Amino acid sequence: MTSIGTYSSPSEKRAMLLGSGELGKEVAIELQRYGVHVIACDKYANAPAMHIAQESRVFNMLDADALEAAIREIKPHYVIPEVEAIATPKLVELENEGIIKVTPTANAAWLTMNREGIRRLAAEELGIKTSPYRFASTKEEFQQAVETIGIPCVVKPIMSSSGHGQSTIKKVEDIEKAWTIAQEGGRAGAGRVIVEGFVKFDYEITLLTVRNSAGTAYCEPIGHIQENGDYRYSWQPQAMKPETLAKAQEIARKVTDALGGYGIFGVEMFIQGDEVIFSEVSPRPHDTGMVTMISQDMSEFALHARALMGIPVPAIKFYGPSASRAVVVEGNSKEVVFDNIDKALAEPGVQIRIFGKPEVKGHRRMAVILATADSVEEAIKKADRAYEALTISVK
């Protein structure tokens, strides 16, 4: 039985968000719909979730001592990791001591926020097909890994998100640059990398998988397009043969059952013909899943909030073909202005979410456009028209 007391009373529920970007902001909103007291944490001030949370904290979440101090001060009922740059071994320690409850579990956060942990779990323990891979800690090991895997191959830091530090080696001359990009792009700084064999696939999907007190539920498969590992478009549903979708659900079930706990998981897979190849899993809402804010009755954020509190998830109502387009802004400024929003939203079935990030350095995802239509293709075109109508000024 799930109970929630009155906010600010001794019986209130407190949720500690570790990561307060656009995904954390939506989770905070959904938790507040249940009267939960949200404390938004991140390494920088004025992060999106901090705009609407009841409280916020700014500290380096990779600092185990600072993380523990914040947890002991806040005494949260739920600790919800939303980014990779967290001292997850400390979460494992505190959960084992019974001090905190991590969503979905501390061990799941530890395994999945390090690409090595989840890849070894899927490929070596569960026997699930993945791309060929090697790990490397030094430049010499990296060069040997590239030679073993072969060119072309993909290089990623074992801890990164939104494509940071990721690159593709297409020729020998790319090797040196790929190592540098990976070392500069890791969420925990320079360090260990994964070298993956290049997978020829027909399309890739995110299968949002919800482990909850009533069992496991799946959203309609999400297709997406990425540039340098960072998503640009997503749509729902991705057309799939029923038998291929069943295989994908089976893989998602195996991986998420092994991780355990309650919450939403973004399981990424490559589809090649009728073959399903596991890529990665995030034990939290996924950026490609922002399309669910317009495509279903319960978005991935609403599902995550519901599941982590132990509330059963009933049948998910899918409204119909939908798409999202990320709005990526380039420049260096603490003042980004969105103009012509009225024109961007002129068509029926179009919405926009502006995240409210305080600055952009280089390039940064600052908003997302959502659209519904009679087909996925038309939903994408509608999102494109809205995007083209926007004028973005970096002052």
N, C-alpha and C positions, 0 to 999 in steps of 0.2 A: 504494500500500500504506500503510495506517495502522498506526503502531506507537505504543505507550504504554509508557513505562518505569516503574519502581517509584517510588512516591511518595517524595519527599524525596531521591531520588538525582539525579545529573546528567542522567539520561535522562527524568525526569518531564516531563509536559505541564502547563502552567500556563494557566488560563483566567481572564481578567479580566472580571468582570461590571460593566458600567456601568449601575447601577440594580439595587437589591436588594430590591424589593417581592415580593409573592406570586408573580408570574410568574418573576422571577429566582430565587426560592427553589427552585421546582420544577426549573428548568434546572440549578441547582447540584446538586440531588440526583441528577439523571440523569447529569450529568458525573462525579460522584463514583462512580457505579456502574461507570465505566470506569477508576477510579483517577486521575482528573484532579485536580490541585491547583487549587482554586478560591479566587480573591481577590475578595471582594464589596465593591463600592464604591457609595457613595451620599452625598447631601448631609447626611444625619443619621445618628446613631449608633443601633445596635441595630435596624437594618432587618431584615425577615424573613430574607433570604438570609444575613445576617451570623450568624444563630443557628447555621447548620450549615456555613458555609464554613470552610476551614482558616485563612484570614486575612481581614482587612477593612481598608478605608481610608475615611476620611470627609473629603471635600473638595467644593468647588463644581465640578461637572463642566462648567459653562459657562465656567469660567476656563481658557483654553487653556494657559496656562503651568503651572497646577497639574495639568492633565490630562497634559500631556507629561512633567512631572516624575514623576508616578506610573507612567506607562508605562515610562519609562526605568529606573526603580528595579525594577519588577516583572519586566520583560522577558517578557511573556506570549506564548504561542504562539497564543492566540485572544483577541481583544478582542470582547466580545459586548454590544452596546448593548441595553438593556432599557427605556429611557425616552427621552423627547424632549429633555430638558434637558441636552444635551451639546454641547460645542464641536466639532461635526462637521467644520467646515473643517480643524481641526487633525488629526482622524483621516484626512481625505483626504490632507493633506500628509505625514503620517508613513507612510501606506500607500504613497504614491507613491515615498517614499524607501526602501521595502523594510524598514522598521523593524517594522511590525506587519501582521497579517492580521485584517481586521475582518469580522464576520459580518453579512450575507452579503458585503457589500463596503462600504468607507467611502463610496463615492459613493452607494450605495443608502441608507445611513443618512442621508446629507446630504439627498438628494432627498425622502425620505419623512418625515423628522422636521420638514419644513417643508411645510405644505399647498400652498404655492405651487409648489414644485418638482415634486411628484408630480402635481398637477392639470395643470400645463402639459405635463408629459411625456405623460400619458394623453390629454388632449384635443387638444393642439396638435401633438404629435409622432407619436403613435400613432393618432390619429383615432378614439379610443374615445368613445362617447357618455357625457356626464356631464350633471349639472344645469347650467343657466346660472350664470355666476359673474363676479364682479369683485373685485379686490383694492384695498385702501385703506390708506394710511399715516397720513393725517390725518383729523380729524373732518369736514373739508369734503369730502374725497374719499369718505369713508364715506357721508355724506349723499347725494352724487351717485350712488354705487353702489347705494344702496337705491332711489333714484328710477329708476335704469336697470333694475334687476332687477325691481322691483315688490314689493308686499306681497300675501301673506305671503312672508317670506324668512328664512333661517337665517344667523346671524352667529357666526363662530368666530375665535379668534386663529389665526394660521398655525402657531403652536407651542403645543399643549396636548394633554392626554389626559384620558380618563375624564370627558368632558363639561365640564371646567373652562373657564370663560369663554364657553361656548356658550349661545345663547338664540335664541328665535324671535320675529320681529317680526310681530305679527298686526294691528296698527293703528298709525297715525302716532304716537300717544302712547308707543309702545314704543321708538322710535328712540333717544332719549337714553339710556334705561336699558340698551339692548343695547350701545351703545358703551362705557359704563362697565363693564359685566360683562366684555366682551371685553378691555378694558385691564387689568382686575384679575386675570383668570384665565389669562393667557398664561404658559407655563412659563419664558419668558425675560423676563417683565415686560411692561410696556406696549409696544405696537408695532403692526405690520401685521396686518390682518384680512382674512378672506375673507367675502364676502356671496354666498350661494348661493340660487338660486331654489328655492322649495318644490316638492319632487317628490311628486306623488300616486302612491303605490305600493301594491300589494297586500300585499307583505311585503318584508323585507330579509334578506339572508343574509351570513354570513361563510363564504367558501370557503377553507379551510386548504389551501394549496398548498405542496408540499415539493419544492424543487429540490435534487437530490442527485446523487451521482456515477453513479447508474444512470438518471437522467432526471428526469422530473417526475411526482409522484404527488399525488392529491387525497384528502382526507378526505370523508366524507359531508357534504353542506351543512348548515350550522348556522343555525337561525332564532333570532331574539332580539327582546326588547323592551327599549327604552331609555327612560329618563326624563331629560330635559335632557342628552342625549348620553351618559349613563352607563348601562351595562347593568344590568338587574335580573334578567332570565331569559334562558336560552339552552336550546335543545333540538336534538337530532340524531336522525334526519334531518329536515330541513325537506322537506315534500312538494313535489316539482317535476315538471313534465313532462320527460321525457327530453331533448327537443329544447331546452328552456329551460336545463336543466342543462348541456348540451353547449355552448351559447352562453356561459354563465357560465365554464365551464372554458377556453374559447377566449380570453376576455378576460383571465382570470387568467394564462393562459400567456403572452400578449403582454406584459402588464405585468411579470411576474416575469422573463421572458427579457430584457426591456430593462434591468432592474435588475441581473440577474446574480448570481453567487455561489451558495453552498449554504446552505440553512437553510429554516425554515418562514416563510411569508408569510400574514398574515391579510388576505384580499382582501374588502372590503365592497362589496356591490352591492344596488341596489334592483331589485325585480322588479315590472313593471307589465304584466299580461297575459303575452304571450310576449316582451316587451321586457326587456332587461337593461341597467341604467344603472350605470356604475362610480361609486363614491363615494370610497373611500380604500383604502390598503394599508399594513399594518404589516410591516416586515421582521423579524418576531420573533413569538413566541407572542402570541395575542390573548386578551383577557379573556373574551370569549364562548366561547373554545375550552377553558375549564376543564372543560366538560362531557366532554371527551375523557379525563379522568382516570378515568371510569367506563364510557365507551361503547366504547373500543377497546383492542386489546392493546398498542398503543404510543400514549401520550398525545401531544399536540402538543409537550410538553416533551422527551419521549423522542425524538421525530422530529427536533426541532431539534438536540439534542445529537448524534444519530447523523449527521445530514446535515452539520453544520458540521465534524465531524472527518473527513469524506470517506468515511464508511461508507455503502454502498448501502442504500437503503430497499426492502425487499421488499413484497409485497402487504400492505396494512394490514387487519387483521381487525377488522371492526365487530361488536360484540356484540349490539346491538339498541337500540330506542328508549330514550332517556335525556334527562335534563334537569338544569339547574343553576339555583339561585336564589341571588343575591347577598345576603349579610347585611350591610346598611348600618346602622351605628350612629350615632346623633345625640347630641351633647353635647360637653362639653369636660372631658377627664379623661385621666390617665395610668394609670387602673385600670378596665378593663372586664372584667366577670365573666360568663361563660356558664354558666347553670344549666340543669338538667333535660336535659342532653345524653343521658342514658340513655333518656329518653322520646322525644327527637327521633330517636334511632337505633333505636327499638323495631321498626320495620317492616323486613323483609328488603329488600335492594337500596337501602339509604340510607346515605350516608356524609357526613361533614363534614370540612372543612379549615379550621382556625382559623389565621389567618396569623401571629399574634403581633406585630402592629404595636404600637409602644410607646405610642401615644396617639391620641386622636381630638380633632379641633378642628372643630366644626360638624357635619360628617357625613363618614363614611369607611367604605369597604368593608373589613370586618374578618374576614369568613369567607365560605365558600360551601358550600351544601348540594347534594349530588349524589344523583340517584335514577335507577333503571332500572325499567322496567315493560314490559307487553305492548304499550303504545301510548305515543306522546309525550304525549297528553292525560293519561293516568294517571300518567306519570312526573312531570309538572308538579304534579298534585294531590298526589302523594306528597311532593314537595319542599315544597309548601305546608304539608302536615300536620306535617312535621318542623319547619318554620320556626315554626309556631304553637305547637309544644310547647316551643320554646326560651324561656328567660327571660334577658334581657340586662340587667345592672345597670351603670350608669355612676356610679362612686363619686367 
